[in-house]
Amino acid sequence: MIIDLRSDTITQPTPAMREAMFSAPLGDDVLGDDPTVNALEAKAAAMFGMEAALFCASGTMTNQLAIRTHTRPGNDVICDYLSHVYQYEGGGISVNALASVSLAHGERGKLTPDLIREHIYNPNDSHKPVSRLVVLENTVNKGGGCYYTIPEISAIRQLCNEQGLILHLDGARLFNALVETGEPTEAYGKLFNSISICLSKGLGCPVGSLLLGKADFIRQARRFRKLMGGGWRQAGFLAAAGIYALDHHVDRLKQDHSRARKIGAILNQLPEVQEIYPIDTNIVIFRLPETILAADYVTQLDAKGIRGISFGKHLVRFVTHLDFTDEHVEKMASLLTT
Ligand SMILES: *Cc1c(COP(=O)(O)O)cnc(C)c1O
């Protein structure tokens, strides 16, 4: 039994999800007539109170399309230093959007109105780039799966309104936040100009992310998707998995969170674990002493049949997911503590 906690992207489609995929009606999405893609896009947009949606190959693509569509060359994007759009998208902000980045250093990767305000340039100062877009991440991956609440986001929205800034959400794990806060999805459409959500993470789909926003914005993003070679044909196979996941795999995320907390309790008993980040959702990050490199520790874990990833010189990350069961938790406890 391999315990694979490298990421929540490693899940296999369930038999019922495969069934939904195989029986999906298909068309040519580039021509706009794949009925399953259209149904997924309409469903997700309605769910979040947005006008339209665009189904894409990855969360990197949906984030990058959003940034590309919202900005012009020479604009500046404000995000946290820990954010995925900065750390893990190949420098795409500069490549795809020809935009610069201002990095804030929030608590566990979370921005506040004050932090954002510090990074807004004076629009009358011609030395400076034009501050244009703020990107939030919810939950924050590198912050250990911490999340924003709607009041926190509303305060940021208000600042953006005052300053004429656009607000994008990298919601790769947004549903993990929402099952914890109990907040309604529809409220999100009013808070953000655009939202990216991943279907291939906790929701258990093999592939796919959605970009949500106003109809005009999505029309423009669809042009850029084509330009990047991201137009796809009978993508309904993949969209069917997404529809299935939105119907069946959201509420169960709570189980992933409770199993993550159980992992925290196991780690708590290990002498080499110096610190465990608060476990708010499905991500567990812990710190090793200066004498142990995370990369070496991960190799040792691997030999025991436990897979995690090195998340910094002395940090290790585990992510719980659909294919990680109570049985795995028990096995993990016996492997690590005996
Ligand atoms: C996984 C992830 C993405 C998107 O990743 P892809 O692998 O490109 O789908 C975006 N943002 C965050 C925070 C993520 O964890």
The ligand as an SDF file (V2000), in Angstrom:
LIG
                    3D

 15 15  0  0  0  0  0  0  0  0999 V2000
   -2.4570   23.5570   -8.5380 C   0  0  0  0  0  0  0  0  0  0  0  0
   -2.6190   25.0010   -8.4230 C   0  0  0  0  0  0  0  0  0  0  0  0
   -2.8830   25.7920   -9.5500 C   0  0  0  0  0  0  0  0  0  0  0  0
   -2.9840   25.2560  -10.9400 C   0  0  0  0  0  0  0  0  0  0  0  0
   -2.1260   24.2430  -11.2480 O   0  0  0  0  0  0  0  0  0  0  0  0
   -2.2020   23.3780  -12.5940 P   0  0  0  0  0  0  0  0  0  0  0  0
   -1.3170   22.2530  -12.2400 O   0  0  0  0  0  0  0  0  0  0  0  0
   -1.6920   24.2380  -13.6670 O   0  0  0  0  0  0  0  0  0  0  0  0
   -3.6260   22.9760  -12.8100 O   0  0  0  0  0  0  0  0  0  0  0  0
   -3.0690   27.1380   -9.3540 C   0  0  0  0  0  0  0  0  0  0  0  0
   -3.0190   27.6830   -8.1340 N   0  0  0  0  0  0  0  0  0  0  0  0
   -2.7950   26.9540   -7.0230 C   0  0  0  0  0  0  0  0  0  0  0  0
   -2.8100   27.6180   -5.7030 C   0  0  0  0  0  0  0  0  0  0  0  0
   -2.5700   25.5890   -7.1360 C   0  0  0  0  0  0  0  0  0  0  0  0
   -2.3410   24.8800   -6.0240 O   0  0  0  0  0  0  0  0  0  0  0  0
  1  2  1  0
  2  3  1  0
  2 14  2  0
  3  4  1  0
  3 10  2  0
  4  5  1  0
  5  6  1  0
  6  7  2  0
  6  8  1  0
  6  9  1  0
 10 11  1  0
 11 12  2  0
 12 13  1  0
 12 14  1  0
 14 15  1  0
M  END
$$$$
